[in-house]
């Protein structure tokens, strides 16, 4: 058996390249926007425009991307978020190959907040909405909420990384996650939805 | 954990930098106590007289910040509530 076979047995390709690029570019643009707020106005704007564009692309990719990037998965993942978090507290991370249900909530919330923050920030420098109080308030609080969410996201990823004994940050660079059950043949049928999802990704 | 160290470094650095950022906004115009300030409407009137379309004003630190539009361009004007002198102008 070649080492390549070994690798594909132990790892599964989850995050496609455009998704990874969008993820890290968005993270970078949000950090830049955060640090440049108030002081470096033009840099702050550029970061905001880039963030809006990245979210727009991510939304398109939610319909055109590979399985783990698709929004169609959300209808299955989102309703399970509370149950997932309860199980997580008992030490179970579930058999999710792409996003887990908490990650799905994070995706929807962070994309929405980035869009709200970006658009309200852009509105502030239009003649129509310049100085309008509710636009300022919306921009400020959606931005703070986004930062809080980013902190929660980092904590969540660290937590699941420890529990699953794999570095999920590295996985977002390479696109590959460790198989949780090496050699397991993912079958559709009586197994849970998560395994069915896994099967789809395996093909 | 391999990621703990870089994470700690990044968040520490970011916090320090953002703290420096927030301290930098313009907000010191007067030492006069607030009860002796001239009304904000006078700062707005002054901006109007200077040719700005006034959108709104608010208290920013010890300044009146007036949002003004002139020839399609956006300005933040900072007036001292003590004597209504223009202390600072930011072109957006």
Contacts between the chains, C-beta under 8 A, distances in Angstrom:
chain1	res1	chain2	res2	distance
A	31	B	14	6.9
A	34	B	14	7.3
A	34	B	18	6.5
A	35	B	14	6.5
A	35	B	17	5.3
A	35	B	18	5.9
A	35	B	21	6.5
A	36	B	21	7.6
A	37	B	18	7.8
A	37	B	21	6.4
A	38	B	21	5.6
A	38	B	22	6.5
A	38	B	24	6.4
A	38	B	25	5.1
A	39	B	21	4.7
A	39	B	24	5.0
A	41	B	92	7.2
A	125	B	74	6.2
A	125	B	92	5.3
A	127	B	69	5.8
A	127	B	72	6.1
A	127	B	74	6.9
A	130	B	55	5.6
A	130	B	67	5.9
A	130	B	69	6.2
A	130	B	74	4.9
A	130	B	92	7.2
A	131	B	55	3.5
A	131	B	56	4.2
A	131	B	67	2.9
A	132	B	55	7.2
A	132	B	56	7.2
A	133	B	56	6.7
A	133	B	58	7.9
A	154	B	7	6.8
A	158	B	1	7.3
A	158	B	3	6.8
A	158	B	4	7.8
A	158	B	7	7.6
A	161	B	1	7.7
A	161	B	3	7.4
A	162	B	1	6.9
A	167	B	2	6.6
A	167	B	3	6.8
A	169	B	3	5.3
